[in-house]
Amino acid sequence: MRFFSKLRKRVLDDADFGPIKEGKRGQWEGQHFQLWGYSSVQVLIDAGPDGPSMEHRSFVRSLQLEHAGIRSRIEEAVSLHARQTSQQPGPLKMSSIYLPQKPSEQTWRVWYDLVGEEHFWYGAEISGWQEIAPFTED
C-alpha cells in the first residue's frame, strides 16, 4: 500500500495558476491558466514539491500587469516570425507558457497557436524582460 501512495500525484487549486497537478520530478502543470485575456492556457512550472514558489507568483503577477509592455512585444515578434514562415498567417492565440525555477533570471517560453495553421506552433523564448527570440516548432 505504501508503494501506491508514493505514486499518487498531488493536485492544487492554486490562486495564481488555477488547478495544477504535480508531474514528474519538479514539474507542475495545468490546463486552465489565464493570462492577458487568454483562458485555458497550459502552464508548465518548474517547481519543488510544494508547488509554485513566491518567485513564480511574483513573476506571474508582473506579467499580468504587462510588465513594460511585454505582451505586445512578444506577440509582435511571434506574429512577424509567423508571417515569414507560414503559408496562412492568421491571428495568434496563446496556448502554453513555461516558467523555470527562477523566471526573472532564466529563459521562459510562451507558445501560440496560429489560427488556420494545423502543423506548426509559434512561440518565443524570453530572457529577462528584453530579449525575445521567436521560434517555430512542428
Phi and psi in degrees as GROMACS dihedral restraints (atoms count N, CA, C in turn):
[ dihedral_restraints ]
;  ai    aj    ak    al  type     phi  dphi    fc
    3     4     5     6     1   -63.2    20    10
    4     5     6     7     1   -37.5    20    10
    6     7     8     9     1   -58.2    20    10
    7     8     9    10     1   -45.2    20    10
    9    10    11    12     1   -68.5    20    10
   10    11    12    13     1   -33.3    20    10
   12    13    14    15     1   -66.6    20    10
   13    14    15    16     1   -28.5    20    10
   15    16    17    18     1   -73.8    20    10
   16    17    18    19     1   -24.7    20    10
   18    19    20    21     1   -81.0    20    10
   19    20    21    22     1   -18.4    20    10
   21    22    23    24     1   -65.3    20    10
   22    23    24    25     1   129.2    20    10
   24    25    26    27     1   -90.8    20    10
   25    26    27    28     1   139.0    20    10
   27    28    29    30     1   -81.6    20    10
   28    29    30    31     1   148.5    20    10
   30    31    32    33     1  -126.6    20    10
   31    32    33    34     1   135.0    20    10
   33    34    35    36     1  -122.2    20    10
   34    35    36    37     1   140.4    20    10
   36    37    38    39     1   -98.5    20    10
   37    38    39    40     1    93.1    20    10
   39    40    41    42     1   -90.4    20    10
   40    41    42    43     1   134.7    20    10
   42    43    44    45     1   -62.8    20    10
   43    44    45    46     1   -33.1    20    10
   45    46    47    48     1   -93.7    20    10
   46    47    48    49     1   -29.0    20    10
   48    49    50    51     1  -116.1    20    10
   49    50    51    52     1    -4.6    20    10
   51    52    53    54     1    78.9    20    10
   52    53    54    55     1  -165.6    20    10
   54    55    56    57     1   -66.1    20    10
   55    56    57    58     1   124.7    20    10
   57    58    59    60     1  -131.7    20    10
   58    59    60    61     1   152.4    20    10
   60    61    62    63     1  -127.5    20    10
   61    62    63    64     1   151.7    20    10
   63    64    65    66     1   -75.8    20    10
   64    65    66    67     1   128.3    20    10
   66    67    68    69     1  -104.9    20    10
   67    68    69    70     1  -144.2    20    10
   69    70    71    72     1   -72.3    20    10
   70    71    72    73     1   155.5    20    10
   72    73    74    75     1    -6.8    20    10
   73    74    75    76     1   100.8    20    10
   75    76    77    78     1    74.0    20    10
   76    77    78    79     1    14.2    20    10
   78    79    80    81     1  -113.3    20    10
   79    80    81    82     1   133.8    20    10
   81    82    83    84     1  -122.5    20    10
   82    83    84    85     1   142.9    20    10
   84    85    86    87     1  -145.8    20    10
   85    86    87    88     1   153.4    20    10
   87    88    89    90     1  -149.7    20    10
   88    89    90    91     1   166.9    20    10
   90    91    92    93     1  -117.9    20    10
   91    92    93    94     1     3.8    20    10
   93    94    95    96     1  -126.3    20    10
   94    95    96    97     1    27.8    20    10
   96    97    98    99     1   -70.3    20    10
   97    98    99   100     1   146.0    20    10
   99   100   101   102     1  -123.3    20    10
  100   101   102   103     1   131.4    20    10
  102   103   104   105     1  -155.6    20    10
  103   104   105   106     1   135.1    20    10
  105   106   107   108     1    56.4    20    10
  106   107   108   109     1    32.9    20    10
  108   109   110   111     1    87.2    20    10
  109   110   111   112     1    -4.1    20    10
  111   112   113   114     1   -91.8    20    10
  112   113   114   115     1   140.4    20    10
  114   115   116   117     1  -121.3    20    10
  115   116   117   118     1   168.5    20    10
  117   118   119   120     1    55.0    20    10
  118   119   120   121     1    41.5    20    10
  120   121   122   123     1   -88.2    20    10
  121   122   123   124     1   131.8    20    10
  123   124   125   126     1   -71.4    20    10
  124   125   126   127     1   130.2    20    10
  126   127   128   129     1  -117.4    20    10
  127   128   129   130     1   132.6    20    10
  129   130   131   132     1  -120.6    20    10
  130   131   132   133     1   121.9    20    10
  132   133   134   135     1  -124.5    20    10
  133   134   135   136     1   125.3    20    10
  135   136   137   138     1   -86.4    20    10
  136   137   138   139     1   101.2    20    10
  138   139   140   141     1  -143.4    20    10
  139   140   141   142     1   167.4    20    10
  141   142   143   144     1   -77.5    20    10
  142   143   144   145     1  -173.2    20    10
  144   145   146   147     1   -65.9    20    10
  145   146   147   148     1   -16.8    20    10
  147   148   149   150     1   -88.9    20    10
  148   149   150   151     1    -0.7    20    10
  150   151   152   153     1    94.9    20    10
  151   152   153   154     1  -164.3    20    10
  153   154   155   156     1   -56.7    20    10
  154   155   156   157     1   141.1    20    10
  156   157   158   159     1   -85.6    20    10
  157   158   159   160     1   172.7    20    10
  159   160   161   162     1   -62.4    20    10
  160   161   162   163     1   -32.2    20    10
  162   163   164   165     1   -65.2    20    10
  163   164   165   166     1   -41.7    20    10
  165   166   167   168     1   -59.3    20    10
  166   167   168   169     1   -45.3    20    10
  168   169   170   171     1   -64.7    20    10
  169   170   171   172     1   -44.6    20    10
  171   172   173   174     1   -63.1    20    10
  172   173   174   175     1   -41.1    20    10
  174   175   176   177     1   -63.0    20    10
  175   176   177   178     1   -47.5    20    10
  177   178   179   180     1   -64.3    20    10
  178   179   180   181     1   -37.7    20    10
  180   181   182   183     1   -64.8    20    10
  181   182   183   184     1   -36.0    20    10
  183   184   185   186     1   -65.2    20    10
  184   185   186   187     1   -40.9    20    10
  186   187   188   189     1   -62.1    20    10
  187   188   189   190     1   -41.6    20    10
  189   190   191   192     1   -63.1    20    10
  190   191   192   193     1   -27.7    20    10
  192   193   194   195     1   -87.4    20    10
  193   194   195   196     1     5.3    20    10
  195   196   197   198     1    55.3    20    10
  196   197   198   199     1    58.9    20    10
  198   199   200   201     1   -43.4    20    10
  199   200   201   202     1   112.9    20    10
  201   202   203   204     1    50.2    20    10
  202   203   204   205     1    37.1    20    10
  204   205   206   207     1    67.5    20    10
  205   206   207   208     1    28.4    20    10
  207   208   209   210     1   -59.2    20    10
  208   209   210   211     1   -38.6    20    10
  210   211   212   213     1   -58.5    20    10
  211   212   213   214     1   -51.3    20    10
  213   214   215   216     1   -64.5    20    10
  214   215   216   217     1   -37.2    20    10
  216   217   218   219     1   -68.0    20    10
  217   218   219   220     1   -40.0    20    10
  219   220   221   222     1   -64.9    20    10
  220   221   222   223     1   -51.0    20    10
  222   223   224   225     1   -66.7    20    10
  223   224   225   226     1   -31.9    20    10
  225   226   227   228     1   -66.3    20    10
  226   227   228   229     1   -44.1    20    10
  228   229   230   231     1   -65.2    20    10
  229   230   231   232     1   -43.3    20    10
  231   232   233   234     1   -67.8    20    10
  232   233   234   235     1   -41.8    20    10
  234   235   236   237     1   -62.0    20    10
  235   236   237   238     1   -45.2    20    10
  237   238   239   240     1   -61.1    20    10
  238   239   240   241     1   -44.4    20    10
  240   241   242   243     1   -62.4    20    10
  241   242   243   244     1   -43.2    20    10
  243   244   245   246     1   -63.0    20    10
  244   245   246   247     1   -40.4    20    10
  246   247   248   249     1   -63.1    20    10
  247   248   249   250     1   -30.5    20    10
  249   250   251   252     1   -80.8    20    10
  250   251   252   253     1   -19.3    20    10
  252   253   254   255     1  -119.2    20    10
  253   254   255   256     1   -13.6    20    10
  255   256   257   258     1  -104.8    20    10
  256   257   258   259     1   145.7    20    10
  258   259   260   261     1   -78.8    20    10
  259   260   261   262     1   -22.5    20    10
  261   262   263   264     1  -130.3    20    10
  262   263   264   265     1    71.4    20    10
  264   265   266   267     1   -65.5    20    10
  265   266   267   268     1   135.0    20    10
  267   268   269   270     1  -146.6    20    10
  268   269   270   271     1  -169.2    20    10
  270   271   272   273     1   -68.0    20    10
  271   272   273   274     1   149.5    20    10
  273   274   275   276     1   -94.5    20    10
  274   275   276   277     1   148.9    20    10
  276   277   278   279     1  -136.0    20    10
  277   278   279   280     1   120.7    20    10
  279   280   281   282     1   -60.6    20    10
  280   281   282   283     1   130.8    20    10
  282   283   284   285     1  -116.3    20    10
  283   284   285   286     1   -30.4    20    10
  285   286   287   288     1  -151.3    20    10
  286   287   288   289     1   156.8    20    10
  288   289   290   291     1  -143.1    20    10
  289   290   291   292     1   139.6    20    10
  291   292   293   294     1  -117.6    20    10
  292   293   294   295     1   130.1    20    10
  294   295   296   297     1  -119.0    20    10
  295   296   297   298     1   117.6    20    10
  297   298   299   300     1   -72.8    20    10
  298   299   300   301     1   179.6    20    10
  300   301   302   303     1   -58.3    20    10
  301   302   303   304     1   -38.3    20    10
  303   304   305   306     1  -125.2    20    10
  304   305   306   307     1    76.8    20    10
  306   307   308   309     1   -61.0    20    10
  307   308   309   310     1   -27.2    20    10
  309   310   311   312     1   -76.4    20    10
  310   311   312   313     1   -15.0    20    10
  312   313   314   315     1  -112.4    20    10
  313   314   315   316     1   -20.3    20    10
  315   316   317   318     1  -113.0    20    10
  316   317   318   319     1   169.9    20    10
  318   319   320   321     1   -75.1    20    10
  319   320   321   322     1   129.4    20    10
  321   322   323   324     1  -117.0    20    10
  322   323   324   325     1   163.6    20    10
  324   325   326   327     1  -134.4    20    10
  325   326   327   328     1   150.8    20    10
  327   328   329   330     1  -131.7    20    10
  328   329   330   331     1   148.0    20    10
  330   331   332   333     1  -125.2    20    10
  331   332   333   334     1   147.7    20    10
  333   334   335   336     1  -129.8    20    10
  334   335   336   337     1   145.1    20    10
  336   337   338   339     1   -89.4    20    10
  337   338   339   340     1   141.1    20    10
  339   340   341   342     1  -103.2    20    10
  340   341   342   343     1   115.4    20    10
  342   343   344   345     1   -57.3    20    10
  343   344   345   346     1   126.9    20    10
  345   346   347   348     1    96.4    20    10
  346   347   348   349     1   -15.2    20    10
  348   349   350   351     1   -98.5    20    10
  349   350   351   352     1   119.5    20    10
  351   352   353   354     1   -98.5    20    10
  352   353   354   355     1   -14.6    20    10
  354   355   356   357     1  -105.7    20    10
  355   356   357   358     1   -36.8    20    10
  357   358   359   360     1  -110.8    20    10
  358   359   360   361     1   153.9    20    10
  360   361   362   363     1  -111.8    20    10
  361   362   363   364     1   149.0    20    10
  363   364   365   366     1  -119.5    20    10
  364   365   366   367     1   147.3    20    10
  366   367   368   369     1  -162.4    20    10
  367   368   369   370     1  -169.8    20    10
  369   370   371   372     1  -149.9    20    10
  370   371   372   373     1   145.2    20    10
  372   373   374   375     1  -100.8    20    10
  373   374   375   376     1   130.9    20    10
  375   376   377   378     1  -122.7    20    10
  376   377   378   379     1   128.6    20    10
  378   379   380   381     1  -114.9    20    10
  379   380   381   382     1   123.4    20    10
  381   382   383   384     1    64.4    20    10
  382   383   384   385     1  -140.9    20    10
  384   385   386   387     1  -114.3    20    10
  385   386   387   388     1     0.1    20    10
  387   388   389   390     1  -113.1    20    10
  388   389   390   391     1   -43.0    20    10
  390   391   392   393     1   -84.4    20    10
  391   392   393   394     1   114.3    20    10
  393   394   395   396     1  -123.1    20    10
  394   395   396   397     1   119.1    20    10
  396   397   398   399     1  -119.0    20    10
  397   398   399   400     1   103.9    20    10
  399   400   401   402     1   -71.3    20    10
  400   401   402   403     1   154.0    20    10
  402   403   404   405     1  -148.6    20    10
  403   404   405   406     1   166.9    20    10
  405   406   407   408     1  -124.8    20    10
  406   407   408   409     1   137.9    20    10
  408   409   410   411     1  -128.0    20    10
  409   410   411   412     1   148.1    20    10
